[in-house]
């Protein structure tokens, strides 16, 4: 037992485990069109606050990063943004790198074309998440034959080209034509 007080060069940190409760429901569990609109309104407000008040750009808008909050307190948001792993502090310099961490289907066309990520790109991603949410109608993936399938496969330039064509002029009508009857 005389070695008990001896110091070693290897110190082991204690293991810490944090357990949290779920903050809310995933986006695919929407229950109504009104809830969809409220969740997106509040998630965009959250993005606005991050951008203007905290000077943070999220850079990873996707269905998994928008959470529906189930509290019923007046004035509380129904949708919030989570996962700031890809976010940047706009007051600190950073080197623009083209490290892709966002799901391809939701990436802004400019980001696919290697433009520096801006607030406008995040707002464009909100549009793609909204389209995805409405077209998939609570499913994990778009229906067979959906144009959304083409937004995930190919190299960056191919994806940008396909998405640009789908979102241009009268072609957007083809995307809107994929909406279910509850969104007429």
TORPA-4810 file (N, C-alpha, C, O; in nm, 3 decimals):
<nodes>
NODE_1_0.080_-0.119_0.000_0.000_0.000_0.000_0.085_0.126_0.000_0.030_0.235_-0.010_X
NODE_2_0.214_0.114_0.011_0.296_0.235_0.014_0.294_0.310_-0.119_0.334_0.426_-0.121_X
NODE_3_0.251_0.250_-0.228_0.243_0.316_-0.358_0.116_0.400_-0.374_0.098_0.463_-0.478_X
NODE_4_0.031_0.400_-0.276_-0.097_0.470_-0.286_-0.082_0.620_-0.306_-0.163_0.678_-0.378_X
NODE_5_0.015_0.684_-0.248_0.034_0.828_-0.258_0.125_0.868_-0.373_0.150_0.986_-0.396_X
NODE_6_0.173_0.771_-0.445_0.264_0.798_-0.555_0.187_0.860_-0.672_0.081_0.809_-0.710_X
NODE_7_0.239_0.970_-0.731_0.177_1.033_-0.846_0.224_0.962_-0.972_0.339_0.919_-0.982_X
NODE_8_0.133_0.951_-1.066_0.171_0.892_-1.195_0.164_1.002_-1.300_0.100_1.105_-1.279_X
NODE_9_0.229_0.980_-1.412_0.226_1.079_-1.519_0.094_1.074_-1.596_0.064_1.166_-1.672_X
NODE_10_0.018_0.970_-1.578_-0.109_0.957_-1.647_-0.222_0.986_-1.548_-0.242_0.912_-1.452_X
NODE_11_-0.296_1.094_-1.574_-0.411_1.125_-1.491_-0.535_1.098_-1.573_-0.543_1.136_-1.690_X
NODE_12_-0.630_1.033_-1.513_-0.752_0.997_-1.583_-0.864_1.088_-1.536_-0.893_1.099_-1.417_X
NODE_13_-0.929_1.152_-1.634_-1.041_1.240_-1.603_-1.163_1.153_-1.574_-1.179_1.046_-1.632_X
NODE_14_-1.248_1.200_-1.485_-1.370_1.122_-1.456_-1.462_1.122_-1.578_-1.466_1.218_-1.655_X
NODE_15_-1.535_1.017_-1.593_-1.633_1.005_-1.701_-1.759_1.079_-1.662_-1.811_1.060_-1.552_X
NODE_16_-1.808_1.164_-1.753_-1.928_1.241_-1.726_-2.031_1.206_-1.832_-2.000_1.201_-1.951_X
NODE_17_-2.151_1.182_-1.789_-2.260_1.150_-1.880_-2.374_1.247_-1.852_-2.421_1.257_-1.739_X
NODE_18_-2.418_1.318_-1.955_-2.530_1.411_-1.940_-2.652_1.351_-2.007_-2.646_1.305_-2.121_X
NODE_19_-2.761_1.351_-1.936_-2.886_1.299_-1.989_-2.985_1.415_-1.994_-3.008_1.483_-1.894_X
NODE_20_-3.043_1.435_-2.111_-3.139_1.543_-2.126_-3.270_1.487_-2.180_-3.274_1.379_-2.240_X
NODE_21_-3.374_1.560_-2.157_-3.502_1.518_-2.214_-3.515_1.581_-2.352_-3.449_1.680_-2.384_X
NODE_22_-3.600_1.524_-2.433_-3.622_1.573_-2.567_-3.678_1.715_-2.561_-3.765_1.746_-2.480_X
NODE_23_-3.627_1.799_-2.647_-3.670_1.938_-2.651_-3.806_1.952_-2.720_-3.882_2.044_-2.690_X
NODE_24_-3.834_1.862_-2.811_-3.958_1.869_-2.885_-3.970_1.753_-2.981_-3.899_1.653_-2.970_X
NODE_25_-4.063_1.768_-3.074_-4.089_1.661_-3.171_-4.016_1.689_-3.302_-3.990_1.804_-3.337_X
NODE_26_-3.982_1.582_-3.375_-3.922_1.602_-3.507_-4.025_1.658_-3.606_-4.145_1.641_-3.588_X
NODE_27_-3.976_1.722_-3.707_-4.060_1.791_-3.805_-4.158_1.698_-3.875_-4.268_1.740_-3.910_X
NODE_28_-4.120_1.574_-3.896_-4.209_1.483_-3.969_-4.333_1.440_-3.889_-4.417_1.368_-3.941_X
NODE_29_-4.344_1.485_-3.764_-4.462_1.451_-3.683_-4.566_1.564_-3.682_-4.652_1.569_-3.594_X
NODE_30_-4.558_1.653_-3.779_-4.655_1.762_-3.790_-4.798_1.708_-3.789_-4.825_1.601_-3.842_X
NODE_31_-4.887_1.784_-3.727_-5.025_1.738_-3.716_-5.122_1.820_-3.800_-5.236_1.777_-3.820_X
NODE_32_-5.080_1.938_-3.849_-5.171_2.019_-3.929_-5.092_2.120_-4.012_-4.973_2.144_-3.987_X
NODE_33_-5.159_2.178_-4.109_-5.098_2.282_-4.192_-5.069_2.405_-4.107_-4.966_2.470_-4.124_X
NODE_34_-5.159_2.438_-4.016_-5.138_2.553_-3.928_-5.012_2.532_-3.844_-4.931_2.623_-3.829_X
NODE_35_-4.995_2.412_-3.789_-4.876_2.383_-3.710_-4.751_2.396_-3.796_-4.650_2.451_-3.751_X
NODE_36_-4.756_2.348_-3.918_-4.644_2.362_-4.011_-4.604_2.508_-4.027_-4.487_2.543_-4.017_X
NODE_37_-4.701_2.592_-4.052_-4.674_2.735_-4.073_-4.619_2.800_-3.946_-4.528_2.883_-3.953_X
NODE_38_-4.674_2.765_-3.831_-4.626_2.821_-3.704_-4.482_2.779_-3.675_-4.401_2.860_-3.632_X
NODE_39_-4.453_2.653_-3.700_-4.319_2.601_-3.674_-4.217_2.670_-3.764_-4.111_2.712_-3.716_X
NODE_40_-4.247_2.682_-3.892_-4.154_2.748_-3.982_-4.140_2.897_-3.950_-4.029_2.950_-3.955_X
NODE_41_-4.250_2.963_-3.918_-4.243_3.104_-3.880_-4.146_3.123_-3.762_-4.060_3.210_-3.765_X
NODE_42_-4.162_3.039_-3.660_-4.081_3.055_-3.540_-3.937_3.012_-3.561_-3.846_3.072_-3.503_X
NODE_43_-3.914_2.909_-3.642_-3.776_2.868_-3.671_-3.703_2.978_-3.749_-3.584_3.001_-3.727_X
NODE_44_-3.775_3.046_-3.839_-3.713_3.156_-3.914_-3.688_3.275_-3.821_-3.586_3.343_-3.834_X
NODE_45_-3.778_3.299_-3.727_-3.754_3.404_-3.627_-3.632_3.370_-3.542_-3.552_3.458_-3.508_X
NODE_46_-3.617_3.242_-3.508_-3.500_3.197_-3.432_-3.372_3.225_-3.513_-3.273_3.274_-3.459_X
NODE_47_-3.377_3.194_-3.641_-3.262_3.220_-3.729_-3.232_3.370_-3.734_-3.116_3.411_-3.729_X
NODE_48_-3.336_3.451_-3.744_-3.321_3.595_-3.748_-3.253_3.646_-3.620_-3.164_3.731_-3.625_X
NODE_49_-3.297_3.594_-3.505_-3.238_3.635_-3.378_-3.091_3.592_-3.369_-3.005_3.669_-3.325_X
NODE_50_-3.063_3.468_-3.412_-2.922_3.424_-3.413_-2.838_3.518_-3.499_-2.728_3.557_-3.460_X
NODE_51_-2.890_3.554_-3.614_-2.814_3.634_-3.710_-2.796_3.778_-3.662_-2.684_3.829_-3.660_X
NODE_52_-2.905_3.845_-3.626_-2.897_3.987_-3.591_-2.856_4.013_-3.446_-2.779_4.105_-3.420_X
NODE_53_-2.905_3.933_-3.353_-2.878_3.958_-3.212_-2.746_3.895_-3.165_-2.668_3.957_-3.094_X
NODE_54_-2.723_3.770_-3.206_-2.603_3.699_-3.160_-2.491_3.701_-3.262_-2.378_3.662_-3.232_X
NODE_55_-2.521_3.747_-3.385_-2.423_3.753_-3.494_-2.369_3.613_-3.526_-2.249_3.594_-3.544_X
NODE_56_-2.463_3.517_-3.534_-2.429_3.377_-3.565_-2.504_3.337_-3.692_-2.624_3.364_-3.704_X
NODE_57_-2.435_3.274_-3.784_-2.496_3.220_-3.905_-2.503_3.069_-3.890_-2.401_3.004_-3.873_X
NODE_58_-2.622_3.014_-3.897_-2.647_2.872_-3.868_-2.578_2.778_-3.967_-2.504_2.689_-3.925_X
NODE_59_-2.601_2.795_-4.095_-2.538_2.722_-4.206_-2.575_2.574_-4.217_-2.508_2.501_-4.290_X
NODE_60_-2.678_2.528_-4.147_-2.715_2.386_-4.158_-2.866_2.370_-4.137_-2.910_2.296_-4.049_X
NODE_61_-2.942_2.439_-4.218_-3.088_2.431_-4.208_-3.133_2.302_-4.274_-3.112_2.282_-4.394_X
NODE_62_-3.195_2.215_-4.197_-3.243_2.085_-4.246_-3.358_2.040_-4.157_-3.376_2.094_-4.048_X
NODE_63_-3.436_1.942_-4.201_-3.550_1.897_-4.119_-3.509_1.850_-3.979_-3.583_1.871_-3.883_X
NODE_64_-3.394_1.788_-3.967_-3.349_1.740_-3.837_-3.307_1.850_-3.742_-3.292_1.826_-3.623_X
NODE_65_-3.289_1.971_-3.794_-3.245_2.083_-3.710_-3.356_2.183_-3.680_-3.332_2.289_-3.622_X
NODE_66_-3.477_2.147_-3.718_-3.595_2.226_-3.681_-3.680_2.136_-3.591_-3.722_2.028_-3.631_X
NODE_67_-3.704_2.182_-3.469_-3.776_2.102_-3.370_-3.906_2.172_-3.335_-3.910_2.294_-3.319_X
NODE_68_-4.012_2.093_-3.322_-4.143_2.146_-3.281_-4.154_2.136_-3.130_-4.138_2.028_-3.073_X
NODE_69_-4.183_2.247_-3.068_-4.195_2.252_-2.922_-4.343_2.238_-2.886_-4.429_2.304_-2.944_X
NODE_70_-4.371_2.152_-2.790_-4.509_2.118_-2.757_-4.568_2.193_-2.638_-4.672_2.152_-2.587_X
NODE_71_-4.506_2.299_-2.593_-4.567_2.373_-2.482_-4.682_2.457_-2.535_-4.691_2.485_-2.654_X
NODE_72_-4.767_2.497_-2.447_-4.885_2.573_-2.488_-4.889_2.709_-2.420_-4.996_2.758_-2.384_X
NODE_73_-4.774_2.769_-2.401_-4.767_2.901_-2.338_-4.774_3.007_-2.446_-4.698_3.005_-2.543_X
NODE_74_-4.866_3.099_-2.430_-4.884_3.205_-2.529_-4.753_3.284_-2.545_-4.688_3.321_-2.447_X
NODE_75_-4.718_3.308_-2.667_-4.599_3.386_-2.696_-4.471_3.303_-2.707_-4.368_3.356_-2.750_X
NODE_76_-4.475_3.177_-2.669_-4.358_3.091_-2.679_-4.349_3.034_-2.821_-4.452_3.008_-2.884_X
NODE_77_-4.229_3.014_-2.872_-4.216_2.962_-3.009_-4.264_2.817_-3.020_-4.252_2.739_-2.926_X
NODE_78_-4.317_2.785_-3.135_-4.361_2.648_-3.164_-4.253_2.573_-3.242_-4.255_2.450_-3.249_X
NODE_79_-4.160_2.646_-3.299_-4.049_2.584_-3.371_-3.919_2.654_-3.336_-3.914_2.776_-3.325_X
NODE_80_-3.812_2.574_-3.318_-3.681_2.631_-3.287_-3.574_2.561_-3.370_-3.597_2.453_-3.425_X
NODE_81_-3.460_2.624_-3.379_-3.345_2.566_-3.448_-3.251_2.504_-3.346_-3.228_2.559_-3.238_X
NODE_82_-3.197_2.390_-3.381_-3.096_2.325_-3.297_-2.973_2.297_-3.383_-2.973_2.325_-3.503_X
NODE_83_-2.871_2.243_-3.323_-2.749_2.197_-3.388_-2.672_2.311_-3.452_-2.686_2.340_-3.571_X
NODE_84_-2.590_2.374_-3.372_-2.508_2.484_-3.420_-2.364_2.441_-3.451_-2.273_2.523_-3.451_X
NODE_85_-2.345_2.312_-3.477_-2.210_2.261_-3.505_-2.146_2.326_-3.626_-2.024_2.343_-3.629_X
NODE_86_-2.224_2.363_-3.726_-2.170_2.425_-3.847_-2.178_2.576_-3.844_-2.135_2.643_-3.938_X
NODE_87_-2.233_2.631_-3.738_-2.253_2.776_-3.728_-2.120_2.849_-3.716_-2.020_2.795_-3.669_X
NODE_88_-2.124_2.976_-3.760_-2.006_3.060_-3.746_-2.044_3.189_-3.676_-2.156_3.237_-3.690_X
NODE_89_-1.950_3.243_-3.602_-1.965_3.374_-3.540_-1.925_3.477_-3.644_-1.811_3.477_-3.690_X
NODE_90_-2.017_3.564_-3.682_-1.991_3.660_-3.788_-1.894_3.770_-3.748_-1.843_3.842_-3.833_X
NODE_91_-1.868_3.783_-3.619_-1.773_3.885_-3.572_-1.630_3.833_-3.567_-1.538_3.909_-3.537_X
NODE_92_-1.611_3.705_-3.596_-1.477_3.648_-3.597_-1.441_3.609_-3.740_-1.524_3.555_-3.812_X
NODE_93_-1.318_3.636_-3.779_-1.277_3.597_-3.915_-1.273_3.444_-3.927_-1.236_3.374_-3.833_X
NODE_94_-1.310_3.396_-4.043_-1.300_3.253_-4.069_-1.262_3.235_-4.214_-1.293_3.318_-4.300_X
NODE_95_-1.196_3.127_-4.238_-1.159_3.095_-4.375_-1.272_3.015_-4.436_-1.313_2.911_-4.383_X
NODE_96_-1.324_3.065_-4.547_-1.432_2.994_-4.615_-1.375_2.866_-4.676_-1.292_2.870_-4.766_X
NODE_97_-1.422_2.756_-4.624_-1.381_2.627_-4.681_-1.506_2.558_-4.732_-1.617_2.587_-4.686_X
NODE_98_-1.489_2.470_-4.824_-1.605_2.403_-4.881_-1.619_2.267_-4.817_-1.624_2.164_-4.885_X
NODE_99_-1.627_2.267_-4.686_-1.646_2.143_-4.611_-1.796_2.121_-4.597_-1.865_2.196_-4.529_X
NODE_100_-1.846_2.017_-4.662_-1.989_1.993_-4.667_-2.034_1.916_-4.544_-1.988_1.804_-4.518_X
NODE_101_-2.123_1.976_-4.469_-2.180_1.907_-4.354_-2.332_1.905_-4.362_-2.397_1.842_-4.279_X
NODE_102_-2.387_1.973_-4.460_-2.531_1.987_-4.474_-2.582_1.879_-4.569_-2.512_1.838_-4.662_X
NODE_103_-2.704_1.834_-4.545_-2.765_1.738_-4.635_-2.786_1.805_-4.771_-2.841_1.915_-4.778_X
NODE_104_-2.743_1.740_-4.876_-2.745_1.796_-5.010_-2.881_1.849_-5.053_-2.889_1.954_-5.116_X
NODE_105_-2.986_1.779_-5.019_-3.120_1.817_-5.064_-3.161_1.957_-5.018_-3.247_2.020_-5.080_X
NODE_106_-3.101_2.006_-4.911_-3.142_2.132_-4.852_-3.042_2.245_-4.874_-3.062_2.357_-4.828_X
NODE_107_-2.935_2.215_-4.944_-2.831_2.315_-4.967_-2.877_2.418_-5.070_-2.940_2.383_-5.170_X
NODE_108_-2.844_2.543_-5.044_-2.872_2.650_-5.138_-2.789_2.630_-5.264_-2.679_2.575_-5.260_X
NODE_109_-2.842_2.675_-5.376_-2.775_2.658_-5.504_-2.637_2.724_-5.502_-2.540_2.666_-5.551_X
NODE_110_-2.628_2.844_-5.446_-2.499_2.913_-5.439_-2.396_2.837_-5.357_-2.278_2.835_-5.392_X
NODE_111_-2.439_2.774_-5.248_-2.347_2.695_-5.165_-2.297_2.574_-5.244_-2.180_2.537_-5.236_X
NODE_112_-2.388_2.512_-5.320_-2.347_2.400_-5.406_-2.242_2.445_-5.507_-2.157_2.366_-5.548_X
NODE_113_-2.248_2.571_-5.545_-2.153_2.626_-5.642_-2.033_2.690_-5.575_-1.958_2.765_-5.637_X
NODE_114_-2.015_2.660_-5.447_-1.897_2.703_-5.371_-1.892_2.854_-5.344_-1.784_2.910_-5.328_X
NODE_115_-2.008_2.919_-5.338_-2.012_3.060_-5.297_-1.998_3.065_-5.145_-2.037_2.970_-5.077_X
NODE_116_-1.944_3.173_-5.091_-1.942_3.188_-4.945_-2.084_3.185_-4.889_-2.175_3.248_-4.944_X
NODE_117_-2.102_3.113_-4.781_-2.234_3.093_-4.721_-2.283_3.223_-4.658_-2.212_3.286_-4.580_X
NODE_118_-2.405_3.264_-4.692_-2.464_3.386_-4.639_-2.598_3.355_-4.573_-2.648_3.243_-4.579_X
NODE_119_-2.655_3.457_-4.512_-2.788_3.446_-4.451_-2.892_3.410_-4.557_-2.982_3.330_-4.531_X
NODE_120_-2.880_3.466_-4.675_-2.973_3.437_-4.784_-2.972_3.288_-4.819_-3.076_3.231_-4.851_X
NODE_121_-2.854_3.226_-4.813_-2.846_3.082_-4.840_-2.922_3.001_-4.735_-2.989_2.903_-4.769_X
NODE_122_-2.914_3.042_-4.609_-2.991_2.972_-4.505_-3.141_2.986_-4.530_-3.216_2.891_-4.512_X
NODE_123_-3.184_3.106_-4.572_-3.327_3.126_-4.601_-3.371_3.041_-4.720_-3.482_2.988_-4.721_X
NODE_124_-3.284_3.027_-4.818_-3.315_2.939_-4.931_-3.327_2.794_-4.883_-3.413_2.720_-4.932_X
NODE_125_-3.243_2.755_-4.790_-3.252_2.620_-4.734_-3.383_2.598_-4.661_-3.440_2.489_-4.666_X
NODE_126_-3.433_2.702_-4.592_-3.566_2.691_-4.529_-3.672_2.657_-4.634_-3.761_2.576_-4.609_X
NODE_127_-3.663_2.721_-4.750_-3.760_2.692_-4.857_-3.753_2.545_-4.897_-3.857_2.481_-4.913_X
NODE_128_-3.632_2.492_-4.913_-3.618_2.351_-4.954_-3.669_2.257_-4.846_-3.727_2.153_-4.877_X
NODE_129_-3.647_2.291_-4.720_-3.700_2.209_-4.610_-3.852_2.213_-4.610_-3.917_2.111_-4.588_X
NODE_130_-3.909_2.330_-4.635_-4.055_2.342_-4.643_-4.109_2.256_-4.757_-4.205_2.180_-4.738_X
NODE_131_-4.049_2.267_-4.874_-4.093_2.185_-4.988_-4.083_2.036_-4.955_-4.176_1.960_-4.981_X
NODE_132_-3.972_1.996_-4.898_-3.949_1.856_-4.860_-4.056_1.809_-4.762_-4.113_1.701_-4.778_X
NODE_133_-4.082_1.890_-4.660_-4.178_1.853_-4.556_-4.318_1.836_-4.614_-4.389_1.741_-4.579_X
NODE_134_-4.357_1.925_-4.702_-4.490_1.918_-4.761_-4.500_1.800_-4.857_-4.599_1.727_-4.856_X
NODE_135_-4.399_1.781_-4.940_-4.404_1.676_-5.042_-4.392_1.537_-4.980_-4.460_1.444_-5.024_X
NODE_136_-4.307_1.521_-4.880_-4.292_1.389_-4.817_-4.412_1.354_-4.729_-4.438_1.236_-4.705_X
NODE_137_-4.484_1.456_-4.681_-4.605_1.435_-4.601_-4.584_1.333_-4.488_-4.652_1.230_-4.481_X
NODE_138_-4.489_1.363_-4.402_-4.457_1.285_-4.282_-4.382_1.155_-4.309_-4.361_1.075_-4.217_X
NODE_139_-4.341_1.131_-4.431_-4.262_1.012_-4.463_-4.114_1.047_-4.451_-4.077_1.165_-4.448_X
NODE_140_-4.032_0.947_-4.445_-3.887_0.969_-4.435_-3.826_1.016_-4.567_-3.724_1.084_-4.568_X
NODE_141_-3.888_0.978_-4.678_-3.833_1.009_-4.809_-3.945_1.055_-4.902_-4.062_1.028_-4.877_X
NODE_142_-3.908_1.125_-5.009_-4.009_1.169_-5.105_-4.074_1.050_-5.175_-4.017_0.941_-5.179_X
NODE_143_-4.193_1.072_-5.230_-4.259_0.964_-5.304_-4.180_0.928_-5.430_-4.101_1.008_-5.481_X
NODE_144_-4.203_0.809_-5.479_-4.139_0.765_-5.601_-4.171_0.862_-5.713_-4.285_0.907_-5.726_X
NODE_145_-4.072_0.896_-5.794_-4.091_0.987_-5.906_-4.082_1.134_-5.870_-4.090_1.219_-5.959_X
NODE_146_-4.065_1.167_-5.742_-4.054_1.307_-5.702_-3.925_1.368_-5.755_-3.821_1.302_-5.761_X
NODE_147_-3.933_1.494_-5.793_-3.814_1.568_-5.837_-3.712_1.581_-5.723_-3.593_1.600_-5.748_X
NODE_148_-3.759_1.572_-5.601_-3.668_1.588_-5.486_-3.559_1.482_-5.483_-3.452_1.506_-5.428_X
NODE_149_-3.585_1.365_-5.542_-3.482_1.261_-5.546_-3.358_1.310_-5.622_-3.246_1.271_-5.589_X
NODE_150_-3.379_1.394_-5.722_-3.268_1.443_-5.804_-3.182_1.546_-5.731_-3.074_1.582_-5.778_X
NODE_151_-3.230_1.594_-5.616_-3.156_1.695_-5.542_-3.052_1.635_-5.447_-2.988_1.709_-5.373_X
NODE_152_-3.034_1.503_-5.448_-2.939_1.441_-5.357_-2.827_1.366_-5.425_-2.729_1.331_-5.360_X
NODE_153_-2.838_1.339_-5.553_-2.740_1.253_-5.620_-2.666_1.329_-5.729_-2.724_1.408_-5.804_X
NODE_154_-2.536_1.303_-5.736_-2.453_1.367_-5.837_-2.349_1.456_-5.773_-2.344_1.471_-5.651_X
NODE_155_-2.264_1.514_-5.857_-2.163_1.604_-5.801_-2.228_1.740_-5.774_-2.344_1.763_-5.810_X
NODE_156_-2.153_1.829_-5.711_-2.208_1.956_-5.664_-2.266_2.038_-5.779_-2.374_2.096_-5.766_X
NODE_157_-2.195_2.045_-5.890_-2.242_2.125_-6.004_-2.369_2.065_-6.065_-2.459_2.139_-6.105_X
NODE_158_-2.376_1.933_-6.073_-2.498_1.868_-6.124_-2.618_1.899_-6.034_-2.726_1.931_-6.083_X
NODE_159_-2.597_1.890_-5.905_-2.705_1.920_-5.811_-2.750_2.065_-5.824_-2.869_2.094_-5.825_X
NODE_160_-2.654_2.156_-5.835_-2.688_2.297_-5.850_-2.766_2.320_-5.978_-2.863_2.395_-5.979_X
NODE_161_-2.726_2.255_-6.086_-2.795_2.270_-6.214_-2.937_2.218_-6.209_-3.030_2.283_-6.257_X
NODE_162_-2.956_2.099_-6.151_-3.090_2.041_-6.142_-3.182_2.127_-6.056_-3.296_2.155_-6.093_X
NODE_163_-3.130_2.169_-5.942_-3.211_2.250_-5.851_-3.244_2.385_-5.916_-3.356_2.435_-5.902_X
NODE_164_-3.148_2.444_-5.985_-3.172_2.571_-6.054_-3.283_2.557_-6.157_-3.371_2.642_-6.166_X
NODE_165_-3.280_2.450_-6.234_-3.384_2.427_-6.334_-3.520_2.408_-6.269_-3.620_2.463_-6.316_X
NODE_166_-3.525_2.328_-6.162_-3.652_2.301_-6.094_-3.713_2.426_-6.032_-3.835_2.438_-6.025_X
NODE_167_-3.629_2.518_-5.987_-3.679_2.635_-5.916_-3.702_2.754_-6.009_-3.751_2.858_-5.964_X
NODE_168_-3.667_2.742_-6.137_-3.675_2.854_-6.230_-3.811_2.863_-6.298_-3.871_2.762_-6.336_X
NODE_169_-3.858_2.984_-6.311_-3.977_3.014_-6.389_-4.093_2.921_-6.368_-4.137_2.898_-6.255_X
NODE_170_-4.144_2.867_-6.477_-4.262_2.782_-6.473_-4.233_2.643_-6.417_-4.326_2.571_-6.380_X
NODE_171_-4.106_2.603_-6.409_-4.071_2.470_-6.359_-4.108_2.453_-6.212_-4.130_2.341_-6.166_X
NODE_172_-4.114_2.563_-6.138_-4.151_2.551_-5.997_-4.291_2.490_-5.985_-4.323_2.429_-5.883_X
NODE_173_-4.372_2.507_-6.086_-4.507_2.448_-6.086_-4.503_2.296_-6.077_-4.592_2.235_-6.019_X
NODE_174_-4.399_2.235_-6.135_-4.385_2.089_-6.125_-4.361_2.047_-5.980_-4.414_1.946_-5.934_X
NODE_175_-4.280_2.125_-5.910_-4.255_2.096_-5.767_-4.384_2.117_-5.688_-4.422_2.032_-5.607_X
NODE_176_-4.451_2.229_-5.712_-4.575_2.257_-5.639_-4.683_2.155_-5.672_-4.771_2.129_-5.590_X
NODE_177_-4.676_2.096_-5.790_-4.771_1.992_-5.829_-4.756_1.865_-5.747_-4.845_1.780_-5.748_X
NODE_178_-4.646_1.850_-5.677_-4.623_1.733_-5.592_-4.686_1.747_-5.454_-4.685_1.652_-5.375_X
NODE_179_-4.741_1.865_-5.423_-4.804_1.886_-5.293_-4.928_1.797_-5.282_-5.000_1.777_-5.380_X
NODE_180_-4.952_1.746_-5.163_-5.074_1.669_-5.139_-5.196_1.760_-5.135_-5.183_1.882_-5.127_X
NODE_181_-5.312_1.701_-5.141_-5.438_1.777_-5.149_-5.461_1.865_-5.024_-5.528_1.968_-5.034_X
NODE_182_-5.407_1.827_-4.910_-5.427_1.907_-4.789_-5.356_2.042_-4.797_-5.380_2.129_-4.714_X
NODE_183_-5.268_2.060_-4.899_-5.195_2.186_-4.916_-5.246_2.267_-5.034_-5.182_2.365_-5.074_X
NODE_184_-5.360_2.227_-5.091_-5.417_2.303_-5.203_-5.447_2.445_-5.159_-5.496_2.526_-5.238_X
</nodes>
